[in-house]
């Protein structure tokens, strides 16, 4: 009887070739995955790509020109500031806390330094409950801009209720912006951004409160 296996020599070259291709594909996919995980995202909490070299080319309408005069003025230096709750960089304040604030006992948001530093990118969150008004009082604002009605290099950004407003330039009087109330809870984000051109002002100080 003739052995049907006699003379049969399996071709391992094709098997080895296919295996090598599969191994190469697996190694490439793994390498790409590792690389992608190793590269940090440039997107911040707002979904912005904060490339400080390119951001100078983007201009925004200066909402500071539409602010109204406050009904009263606080002293430029108020000792009670030392006892106020602060909304600092990277911090957040809950809606239940904000709801209790008043004009005489507000939350304070203040940029660091006079003048402020280069390449600052400060982001803070304030939660405003449903049915609550938000007053943003600009005690002072000093962020130089080449064009008065545009913010490009250094600015304060307030984002909330599906809108973003940008503030820059210099205010000579205390100004206030009243927003709300709304039919649902909102998170307001305050961001302070500067470039690296050494044309720096005194920054900004805001008082945030729910009741005037």
PyMOL commands that set and color helices and strands:
alter all, ss='L'
color gray80, all
select helices_A, chain A and resi 12-38+55-57+63-66+79-83+95-98
alter helices_A, ss='H'
color red, helices_A
select strands_A, chain A and resi 60-61+68-69+85-86+92-93+107-110+121-128+134-143+150-151+155-160+163-167+169-170+175-179+186-193+203-209
alter strands_A, ss='S'
color yellow, strands_A
deselect
rebuild
show_as cartoon
